[in-house]
Amino acid sequence: MTGFSVWWESLHRQARVYDELAHNAEEVRAELRAAFDRDRNTLGDDMYGAELAKKMPEMEGGIFDALKAHIDELERVASRLNTTARNYEGAEHPPVERG
């Protein structure tokens, strides 16, 4: 019978790649949040700065909502890769029954 094989170790490695991507995105999000917090009051005292100041909360919300969705998806992929790897590893090395 022919079939296929899965390198569960590779699945774990790829899960670590996605974990690292999520971690990097979290760092970027934190740096961006700090930049917004630091520079929020430098929009200027004219009508353009006032208009931008009114729109900033919605703009920031959209940016940070998108980053959160991206990070959540990276974490979900990593979790699913690890689950799949454990399932294949378990099939390859089933527990020994003792009786």
C-alpha positions as CSV (number, residue, x, y, z in Angstrom):
1,M,0.0,0.0,0.0
2,T,1.4,3.4,-0.9
3,G,0.8,6.4,1.2
4,F,2.5,9.5,2.3
5,S,4.6,10.5,5.2
6,V,4.7,13.6,7.3
7,W,7.7,14.9,9.0
8,W,6.2,16.0,12.2
9,E,9.5,17.6,13.3
10,S,9.2,19.9,10.3
11,L,5.7,20.9,11.4
12,H,7.0,21.8,14.8
13,R,9.8,23.9,13.2
14,Q,7.3,25.7,11.0
15,A,5.2,26.4,14.1
16,R,8.2,28.0,15.7
17,V,8.6,30.2,12.6
18,Y,5.0,31.4,12.9
19,D,5.5,32.0,16.7
20,E,8.6,34.1,15.9
21,L,6.6,36.1,13.2
22,A,3.9,36.7,15.8
23,H,6.4,37.8,18.4
24,N,8.0,40.2,15.9
25,A,4.6,41.7,14.9
26,E,3.9,42.2,18.6
27,E,7.1,44.1,19.0
28,V,6.3,46.3,16.0
29,R,2.8,46.9,17.4
30,A,4.3,48.0,20.8
31,E,6.8,50.3,19.0
32,L,4.1,51.8,16.9
33,R,1.8,52.3,19.9
34,A,4.7,54.1,21.7
35,A,5.2,56.3,18.6
36,F,1.6,57.2,18.4
37,D,1.5,58.0,22.1
38,R,4.7,60.0,21.9
39,D,3.8,62.0,18.8
40,R,0.0,62.4,19.1
41,N,0.3,66.0,20.3
42,T,2.6,67.1,17.5
43,L,-0.1,67.5,14.9
44,G,0.0,71.2,14.8
45,D,-2.2,74.0,16.1
46,D,-3.9,74.8,12.8
47,M,-7.1,73.6,11.2
48,Y,-5.3,70.7,9.5
49,G,-3.9,69.5,12.8
50,A,-7.3,69.8,14.5
51,E,-9.0,67.8,11.7
52,L,-6.3,65.1,11.9
53,A,-6.6,65.0,15.7
54,K,-10.3,64.3,15.3
55,K,-9.7,61.4,12.9
56,M,-6.7,59.9,14.7
57,P,-8.6,57.7,17.2
58,E,-10.4,55.9,14.3
59,M,-7.3,55.7,12.2
60,E,-5.3,54.2,15.1
61,G,-8.1,51.8,15.9
62,G,-8.1,50.5,12.4
63,I,-4.3,50.0,12.4
64,F,-4.2,48.3,15.7
65,D,-7.3,46.1,15.0
66,A,-5.6,44.9,11.8
67,L,-2.3,44.2,13.6
68,K,-4.2,42.2,16.3
69,A,-6.0,40.2,13.6
70,H,-2.7,39.5,11.9
71,I,-1.0,38.4,15.1
72,D,-4.0,36.3,16.1
73,E,-3.9,34.5,12.8
74,L,-0.1,33.8,13.1
75,E,-0.7,32.4,16.5
76,R,-3.6,30.3,15.3
77,V,-1.5,28.8,12.5
78,A,1.4,28.0,14.9
79,S,-1.0,26.3,17.3
80,R,-2.6,24.2,14.5
81,L,0.8,23.2,13.1
82,N,1.8,22.0,16.6
83,T,-1.4,20.1,17.0
84,T,-1.0,18.4,13.7
85,A,2.6,17.6,14.5
86,R,1.6,16.0,17.8
87,N,-1.1,14.0,16.1
88,Y,1.3,12.6,13.5
89,E,4.0,12.0,16.1
90,G,1.4,10.1,18.2
91,A,0.5,8.0,15.2
92,E,4.1,7.2,14.5
93,H,4.9,6.4,18.1
94,P,1.7,5.1,19.7
95,P,1.7,4.6,23.4
96,V,2.7,1.1,24.6
97,E,-0.2,-0.7,26.4
98,R,0.8,-2.3,29.6
99,G,-1.3,-5.0,31.0
